[in-house]
């Protein structure tokens, strides 16, 4: 589904498998890229969604990961094998992805799956700026807390300032995945120090939330007010 010029949501809520986090197709002047790529469970549907939009998945050259979890980059190895895609990830999450750590990637603990190990081809750096042509630019914001290597992407979409937040907002907290409350609070301060016209995050249907500055400021105030120990793993079925 088209979110705005050059940006489409091709995976996640209502788009692909229930395990998939939001995945985005970014149209550059000379290449196509994915921001997160979902799980092996949802890869075929994401491919189909790309085709429905009129694009050939074989043109996708790069995957930019918000962090090293199964629901976000679990299918990266498959995209690499089938299409030769390069995976870009922050170095602090590199080891868990390359080793296929089923706990730190949440593959086993939340989804009852095995994480396909995937070589990280390039490391994302805080403040790194990437252009996709004259109309689209992206800045990497290192925002640890959910995981050590979590990042957000600050997109300039023809003058519209968009935050792709991954799990830096609304993400789960667990020592098993190296979550860090102090770092997370600093990351929220970093985000709210900037202006955004809109934002989207890792488990959201095809939509851009406007009034972003106020919404993000309120999310920062809500953070860690009351931890939820009753988080339900996606791999399990609950009647109530």
Beta strands, then each sheet from edge to edge (+ up, - down):
strand 1: 2-4
strand 2: 7-11
strand 3: 23-27
strand 4: 32-35
strand 5: 60-64
strand 6: 86-90
strand 7: 122-124
strand 8: 129-131
strand 9: 136-142
strand 10: 151-157
strand 11: 160-164
strand 12: 198-200
strand 13: 209-210
sheet 1: 1+ 2- 3+ 4- 5- 6- 7-
sheet 2: 8+ 9- 10+ 11- 12- 13+
end
